[in-house]
Amino acid sequence: MTDLLFIGAGALAVLFAGLLPFQRTLYGSAACLLVALLQVAVLFAASGSPLLGLLQLILYAGGVMVMVVAAIIMFFVLRERYY
């Protein structure tokens, strides 16, 4: 069962990381990055270190998503200012 979890989570992480450069929108890129980082957190948790999985989830996935939301807000602010 654990082997199947590792193979599935690893395959999804590689798949979404590979799809990331081909996204045309910021939303698609953010979704692919979020899924890839969540799968890495699952791999950490399944390997017996839930603290690393939790830190991966909070620091990397949460931090990247906050930065993406800030970029979206800045995009709309600059678009309203100059157009």
C-alpha positions, 0 to 999 in steps of 0.5 A: 500500500505504501509503495502504491502511495509513493508511486502515485504521489511521485507521478503526480508531482512529476506530472504537474511540475512538467505541466507548469511551464506550459501554462498560459495563465497565472492561475494555471501555473499556481494550480500546477505548482500547488499540486506539485508541492502538495504531493511532495508534502504527501511524500514526506508524510508517507515516508514517516516524517509528518513534521517535514510534510507539515512544514512543506505544506505551511512554508512552501505551498502557503508561501507560494500561494500568498505570493501568487495572490499578491502578484494577482492583486498587483496586476489588477492595481497596475492595470487599473492605473495605466489603462 
